[in-house]
Amino acid sequence: MRELLRSLLIAVALVLAPPAFCAAQQAQPVARTRVPALVAISPDLQGAETPFRLARFGGNSPRDVILLAPDADASALTQAVEALIVARRQSGDAASTSATFRVQQSQRARVLPWAARVLLDVRGAAPREIPGVGRLRAVQIWLPSTRRGT
C-alpha cells in the first residue's frame, strides 16, 4: 500500500512540475536524424551535359543546394539526392568549405517515390534568394543524417 501511495505522489509531482523544469528537459539536445537541403531549378543548367549540380556551403544556411536543370525529371532528382548523400558520407553533414560538384548521370532505373512530388513543388514555388547561388525557385527537403566515413 505504501508503494502504491508513493508511486501516486511521484506521479502527481511530475504532473504538477514547474514549467521551468519541463522547459529544461525539452531544451536538451536531441540527436539529429534529418538534415535539410534545398532543391532549386536553375536556368543556368539548361542544355548542360548533366541535369544537376550540387552546391555545398561551409557555414552558410542553406548548406547544401541541389541545382536542377529546368527539364530535370524525378530520375535526375533521385541521382542528385544519392550523390549528395555520398558527398555527406565523405565530408560530413556540414561542409567545411564551399564547393560545387558536377556529377555524371548514371543509367540507374531507381526513382525515389517522392521525387516527382518535390519537382512539382519546386516548379510551383515562388523564387527566393539563395545565398551564394542567386534568386531561384526552391523548396527544402530533409535527408537522413550521415556520419563521416560511413
Accessible surface in RSA format (square Angstrom, percent):
REM  Atomic radii and reference values for relative SASA: ProtOr
REM  Chains: A
REM  Algorithm: Lee & Richards
REM  Probe-radius: 1.40
REM  Slices: 20
REM RES _ NUM      All-atoms   Total-Side   Main-Chain    Non-polar    All polar
REM                ABS   REL    ABS   REL    ABS   REL    ABS   REL    ABS   REL
RES MET A   1   189.62  98.2 143.87  95.2  45.75 108.9 131.06 111.4  58.56  77.6
RES ARG A   2   200.39  84.1 194.26  99.0   6.12  14.6  67.14  91.8 133.24  80.8
RES GLU A   3   112.95  64.8 112.32  85.0   0.63   1.5  63.14 122.1  49.81  40.7
RES LEU A   4   107.23  59.7 101.86  72.9   5.37  13.5 105.72  74.2   1.51   4.1
RES LEU A   5   104.45  58.2 103.22  73.8   1.22   3.1 104.11  73.1   0.33   0.9
RES ARG A   6   132.32  55.6 129.45  66.0   2.87   6.8  45.06  61.6  87.27  52.9
RES SER A   7    63.99  54.1  56.60  75.5   7.38  17.0  30.34  64.6  33.65  47.1
RES LEU A   8    99.54  55.4  99.08  70.9   0.46   1.2  99.49  69.9   0.04   0.1
RES LEU A   9   110.79  61.7 106.95  76.5   3.84   9.6 107.19  75.3   3.60   9.7
RES ILE A  10    98.63  56.1  96.68  72.0   1.95   4.7  98.57  71.0   0.06   0.2
RES ALA A  11    47.36  43.5  43.34  66.9   4.02   9.1  46.81  65.9   0.56   1.5
RES VAL A  12    78.75  51.8  77.04  69.7   1.72   4.1  78.73  68.4   0.02   0.1
RES ALA A  13    63.62  58.5  48.73  75.2  14.90  33.9  56.92  80.2   6.71  17.8
RES LEU A  14   112.73  62.8 100.11  71.6  12.62  31.7 100.35  70.5  12.38  33.3
RES VAL A  15   122.58  80.7  93.89  85.0  28.68  69.1 100.32  87.2  22.26  60.4
RES LEU A  16   133.77  74.5 108.53  77.6  25.24  63.4 113.04  79.4  20.73  55.8
RES ALA A  17    20.06  18.4   6.64  10.3  13.42  30.5   8.29  11.7  11.77  31.2
RES PRO A  18    84.56  61.6  79.31  72.3   5.25  19.1  84.56  69.8   0.00   0.0
RES PRO A  19   112.83  82.2 106.47  97.1   6.36  23.1 111.23  91.8   1.60  10.0
RES ALA A  20    76.91  70.7  62.69  96.7  14.22  32.3  70.52  99.3   6.39  16.9
RES PHE A  21    96.30  48.2  89.82  55.6   6.48  16.9  95.31  57.8   0.99   2.8
RES CYS A  22    55.60  42.1  52.76  58.8   2.84   6.7  20.34  51.5  35.26  38.0
RES ALA A  23    57.23  52.6  50.68  78.2   6.55  14.9  53.77  75.7   3.46   9.2
RES ALA A  24    58.44  53.7  45.48  70.2  12.95  29.5  52.96  74.6   5.48  14.5
RES GLN A  25    89.34  50.0  78.05  57.0  11.29  26.9  26.71  56.9  62.63  47.5
RES GLN A  26   149.10  83.4 121.29  88.6  27.82  66.2  46.59  99.2 102.52  77.8
RES ALA A  27    82.01  75.4  48.04  74.1  33.97  77.3  59.34  83.6  22.67  60.1
RES GLN A  28   104.48  58.4  97.29  71.1   7.20  17.1  30.70  65.4  73.78  56.0
RES PRO A  29   134.78  98.2 102.67  93.6  32.11 116.7 113.18  93.4  21.61 134.3
RES VAL A  30   127.04  83.6 106.12  96.1  20.92  50.4 110.18  95.7  16.86  45.7
RES ALA A  31    88.73  81.6  62.32  96.2  26.40  60.1  74.22 104.5  14.51  38.4
RES ARG A  32   149.39  62.7 125.81  64.1  23.59  56.2  66.20  90.5  83.20  50.4
RES THR A  33   100.04  71.1  89.04  90.3  11.00  26.2  67.94  91.3  32.09  48.5
RES ARG A  34   123.69  51.9 118.82  60.6   4.87  11.6  30.53  41.7  93.16  56.5
RES VAL A  35    15.62  10.3  15.62  14.1   0.00   0.0  15.62  13.6   0.00   0.0
RES PRO A  36    39.81  29.0  35.96  32.8   3.84  14.0  36.02  29.7   3.78  23.5
RES ALA A  37     1.65   1.5   0.00   0.0   1.65   3.8   1.65   2.3   0.00   0.0
RES LEU A  38     1.83   1.0   1.83   1.3   0.00   0.0   1.83   1.3   0.00   0.0
RES VAL A  39     0.00   0.0   0.00   0.0   0.00   0.0   0.00   0.0   0.00   0.0
RES ALA A  40     0.00   0.0   0.00   0.0   0.00   0.0   0.00   0.0   0.00   0.0
RES ILE A  41    20.17  11.5  18.01  13.4   2.17   5.2  18.01  13.0   2.17   5.9
RES SER A  42     7.29   6.2   7.29   9.7   0.00   0.0   0.00   0.0   7.29  10.2
RES PRO A  43    85.87  62.6  76.90  70.1   8.97  32.6  77.10  63.7   8.77  54.5
RES ASP A  44   128.02  89.7  97.84  97.4  30.18  71.4  28.08  66.1  99.93  99.7
RES LEU A  45     2.46   1.4   1.95   1.4   0.51   1.3   1.95   1.4   0.51   1.4
RES GLN A  46   112.90  63.1  91.85  67.1  21.05  50.1  45.46  96.8  67.45  51.2
RES GLY A  47    74.56  92.0   0.00   N/A  74.56  92.0  40.61 111.4  33.96  76.0
RES ALA A  48    38.98  35.8   8.38  12.9  30.60  69.6  18.89  26.6  20.09  53.2
RES GLU A  49   143.58  82.4 101.68  76.9  41.89  99.7  48.46  93.7  95.12  77.7
RES THR A  50     4.08   2.9   3.94   4.0   0.14   0.3   3.27   4.4   0.80   1.2
RES PRO A  51    21.35  15.6  18.69  17.0   2.66   9.7  20.65  17.0   0.70   4.4
RES PHE A  52     0.76   0.4   0.76   0.5   0.00   0.0   0.76   0.5   0.00   0.0
RES ARG A  53    65.87  27.7  65.87  33.6   0.00   0.0   4.46   6.1  61.42  37.2
RES LEU A  54     2.74   1.5   2.74   2.0   0.00   0.0   2.74   1.9   0.00   0.0
RES ALA A  55     3.03   2.8   2.66   4.1   0.37   0.8   2.66   3.7   0.37   1.0
RES ARG A  56     3.52   1.5   3.52   1.8   0.00   0.0   2.95   4.0   0.57   0.3
RES PHE A  57    21.72  10.9  21.72  13.5   0.00   0.0  21.72  13.2   0.00   0.0
RES GLY A  58    24.77  30.5   0.00   N/A  24.77  30.5   4.94  13.6  19.82  44.4
RES GLY A  59    67.81  83.6   0.00   N/A  67.81  83.6  32.04  87.9  35.77  80.1
RES ASN A  60    62.31  43.0  58.28  56.3   4.03   9.7   6.58  15.8  55.73  53.9
RES SER A  61    96.87  81.9  78.78 105.1  18.10  41.7  43.08  91.7  53.79  75.4
RES PRO A  62    26.51  19.3  20.71  18.9   5.80  21.1  26.20  21.6   0.31   1.9
RES ARG A  63   102.41  43.0  98.18  50.1   4.22  10.1  18.30  25.0  84.10  51.0
RES ASP A  64     0.63   0.4   0.53   0.5   0.10   0.2   0.14   0.3   0.49   0.5
RES VAL A  65     1.25   0.8   0.00   0.0   1.25   3.0   0.11   0.1   1.14   3.1
RES ILE A  66     0.05   0.0   0.05   0.0   0.00   0.0   0.05   0.0   0.00   0.0
RES LEU A  67    19.57  10.9  19.57  14.0   0.00   0.0  19.57  13.7   0.00   0.0
RES LEU A  68     0.00   0.0   0.00   0.0   0.00   0.0   0.00   0.0   0.00   0.0
RES ALA A  69     3.06   2.8   3.06   4.7   0.00   0.0   3.06   4.3   0.00   0.0
RES PRO A  70    42.31  30.8  31.61  28.8  10.70  38.9  32.25  26.6  10.06  62.5
RES ASP A  71   106.68  74.7  77.79  77.4  28.89  68.3  40.36  95.0  66.31  66.1
RES ALA A  72     5.14   4.7   0.00   0.0   5.14  11.7   2.63   3.7   2.52   6.7
RES ASP A  73    80.04  56.1  75.76  75.4   4.28  10.1  36.88  86.8  43.16  43.0
RES ALA A  74    19.61  18.0  16.42  25.3   3.19   7.3  16.42  23.1   3.19   8.5
RES SER A  75    26.03  22.0  24.58  32.8   1.46   3.4  17.33  36.9   8.70  12.2
RES ALA A  76     0.82   0.7   0.82   1.3   0.00   0.0   0.82   1.1   0.00   0.0
RES LEU A  77     0.00   0.0   0.00   0.0   0.00   0.0   0.00   0.0   0.00   0.0
RES THR A  78     0.90   0.6   0.90   0.9   0.00   0.0   0.90   1.2   0.00   0.0
RES GLN A  79    14.66   8.2  11.12   8.1   3.53   8.4   9.56  20.4   5.10   3.9
RES ALA A  80     0.00   0.0   0.00   0.0   0.00   0.0   0.00   0.0   0.00   0.0
RES VAL A  81     3.50   2.3   3.50   3.2   0.00   0.0   3.50   3.0   0.00   0.0
RES GLU A  82    34.73  19.9  32.64  24.7   2.09   5.0  27.96  54.1   6.77   5.5
RES ALA A  83    17.11  15.7   7.20  11.1   9.91  22.5  13.67  19.2   3.44   9.1
RES LEU A  84     1.40   0.8   1.40   1.0   0.00   0.0   1.40   1.0   0.00   0.0
RES ILE A  85    30.94  17.6  30.94  23.0   0.00   0.0  30.94  22.3   0.00   0.0
RES VAL A  86    74.22  48.8  74.04  67.0   0.18   0.4  74.22  64.5   0.00   0.0
RES ALA A  87    15.18  14.0  11.59  17.9   3.59   8.2  14.79  20.8   0.39   1.0
RES ARG A  88     0.02   0.0   0.02   0.0   0.00   0.0   0.00   0.0   0.02   0.0
RES ARG A  89   106.12  44.6 105.57  53.8   0.55   1.3  16.00  21.9  90.12  54.6
RES GLN A  90   129.28  72.3 110.43  80.7  18.84  44.9  40.36  85.9  88.92  67.4
RES SER A  91    47.71  40.3  39.84  53.2   7.87  18.1  34.39  73.2  13.31  18.7
RES GLY A  92    10.45  12.9   0.00   N/A  10.45  12.9  10.45  28.7   0.00   0.0
RES ASP A  93    31.06  21.8  25.41  25.3   5.65  13.4  16.47  38.8  14.58  14.5
RES ALA A  94    45.25  41.6  30.67  47.3  14.58  33.2  30.67  43.2  14.58  38.6
RES ALA A  95    10.34   9.5   5.40   8.3   4.93  11.2   5.60   7.9   4.74  12.5
RES SER A  96   108.26  91.5  73.88  98.6  34.38  79.2  54.44 115.9  53.81  75.4
RES THR A  97   100.02  71.1  91.88  93.1   8.14  19.4  71.01  95.4  29.01  43.9
RES SER A  98    69.89  59.1  42.71  57.0  27.18  62.6  29.23  62.2  40.66  57.0
RES ALA A  99    41.02  37.7  27.93  43.1  13.08  29.8  38.96  54.9   2.05   5.4
RES THR A 100    87.88  62.5  57.17  58.0  30.71  73.2  31.55  42.4  56.33  85.2
RES PHE A 101    82.30  41.2  79.07  49.0   3.24   8.4  82.30  49.9   0.00   0.0
RES ARG A 102   156.42  65.7 123.95  63.2  32.47  77.3  20.61  28.2 135.82  82.3
RES VAL A 103    45.47  29.9  42.51  38.5   2.96   7.1  45.47  39.5   0.00   0.0
RES GLN A 104   144.75  80.9 130.24  95.2  14.51  34.5  61.82 131.6  82.94  62.9
RES GLN A 105    75.68  42.3  55.53  40.6  20.16  48.0   9.32  19.8  66.36  50.3
RES SER A 106    49.18  41.6  37.59  50.2  11.59  26.7  42.07  89.6   7.11  10.0
RES GLN A 107   170.98  95.6 137.78 100.7  33.20  79.1  68.35 145.5 102.63  77.8
RES ARG A 108   129.85  54.5 116.03  59.1  13.83  32.9  46.23  63.2  83.62  50.7
RES ALA A 109   100.34  92.3  68.77 106.1  31.57  71.8  79.15 111.5  21.19  56.1
RES ARG A 110   123.87  52.0 108.48  55.3  15.39  36.6  53.12  72.6  70.75  42.9
RES VAL A 111    67.07  44.1  45.54  41.2  21.53  51.9  45.54  39.6  21.53  58.4
RES LEU A 112    20.06  11.2  17.79  12.7   2.27   5.7  18.18  12.8   1.88   5.1
RES PRO A 113   129.65  94.5  90.44  82.4  39.21 142.5 102.49  84.6  27.15 168.8
RES TRP A 114    92.36  37.1  88.79  43.0   3.58   8.4  72.72  38.8  19.65  31.9
RES ALA A 115     0.00   0.0   0.00   0.0   0.00   0.0   0.00   0.0   0.00   0.0
RES ALA A 116    56.12  51.6  53.91  83.2   2.21   5.0  55.26  77.8   0.86   2.3
RES ARG A 117   151.82  63.7 148.74  75.8   3.08   7.3  54.07  73.9  97.75  59.2
RES VAL A 118    15.59  10.3  15.42  14.0   0.16   0.4  15.59  13.5   0.00   0.0
RES LEU A 119     6.55   3.6   6.55   4.7   0.00   0.0   6.55   4.6   0.00   0.0
RES LEU A 120   116.71  65.0 107.91  77.2   8.79  22.1 108.10  75.9   8.60  23.2
RES ASP A 121    55.78  39.1  46.76  46.5   9.01  21.3  16.84  39.6  38.94  38.8
RES VAL A 122     0.00   0.0   0.00   0.0   0.00   0.0   0.00   0.0   0.00   0.0
RES ARG A 123    97.16  40.8  81.71  41.7  15.45  36.8  50.39  68.9  46.76  28.3
RES GLY A 124    66.83  82.4   0.00   N/A  66.83  82.4  35.52  97.5  31.31  70.1
RES ALA A 125    18.61  17.1   8.71  13.4   9.90  22.5  18.61  26.2   0.00   0.0
RES ALA A 126    76.86  70.7  61.12  94.3  15.74  35.8  65.30  92.0  11.56  30.6
RES PRO A 127    57.55  41.9  49.31  45.0   8.24  29.9  49.31  40.7   8.24  51.2
RES ARG A 128    99.95  42.0  97.70  49.8   2.25   5.4  34.80  47.6  65.15  39.5
RES GLU A 129   111.11  63.8  92.26  69.8  18.85  44.9  53.42 103.3  57.69  47.1
RES ILE A 130     0.66   0.4   0.15   0.1   0.51   1.2   0.55   0.4   0.12   0.3
RES PRO A 131    65.59  47.8  57.28  52.2   8.31  30.2  65.21  53.8   0.38   2.3
RES GLY A 132    70.70  87.2   0.00   N/A  70.70  87.2  31.04  85.2  39.66  88.8
RES VAL A 133    47.58  31.3   9.98   9.0  37.61  90.6  16.23  14.1  31.36  85.0
RES GLY A 134    23.76  29.3   0.00   N/A  23.76  29.3  22.23  61.0   1.52   3.4
RES ARG A 135   153.38  64.4 128.84  65.7  24.54  58.4  48.57  66.4 104.81  63.5
RES LEU A 136    22.54  12.6  18.95  13.6   3.59   9.0  22.54  15.8   0.00   0.0
RES ARG A 137   100.32  42.1  98.73  50.3   1.59   3.8  16.04  21.9  84.28  51.1
RES ALA A 138     4.39   4.0   0.00   0.0   4.39  10.0   0.00   0.0   4.39  11.6
RES VAL A 139    30.76  20.2  28.24  25.6   2.52   6.1  30.76  26.7   0.00   0.0
RES GLN A 140    87.99  49.2  63.36  46.3  24.63  58.6  15.02  32.0  72.97  55.3
RES ILE A 141    16.24   9.2  12.52   9.3   3.73   9.0  16.24  11.7   0.00   0.0
RES TRP A 142   127.72  51.3 109.10  52.8  18.62  43.7  91.32  48.7  36.39  59.0
RES LEU A 143     3.06   1.7   3.06   2.2   0.00   0.0   3.06   2.2   0.00   0.0
RES PRO A 144    60.37  44.0  60.37  55.0   0.00   0.0  60.37  49.8   0.00   0.0
RES SER A 145    43.09  36.4  21.00  28.0  22.08  50.9   6.74  14.4  36.35  50.9
RES THR A 146    20.56  14.6   6.85   6.9  13.71  32.7  12.37  16.6   8.18  12.4
RES ARG A 147   189.06  79.4 183.53  93.6   5.53  13.2  59.64  81.5 129.42  78.4
RES ARG A 148   177.50  74.5 150.87  76.9  26.63  63.4  45.19  61.8 132.31  80.2
RES GLY A 149    70.55  87.0   0.00   N/A  70.55  87.0  36.63 100.5  33.92  76.0
RES THR A 150   101.55  72.2  60.09  60.9  41.46  98.8  84.88 114.0  16.67  25.2
END  Absolute sums over single chains surface
CHAIN  1 A     9686.8       7852.3       1834.5       5716.0       3970.8
END  Absolute sums over all chains
TOTAL          9686.8       7852.3       1834.5       5716.0       3970.8
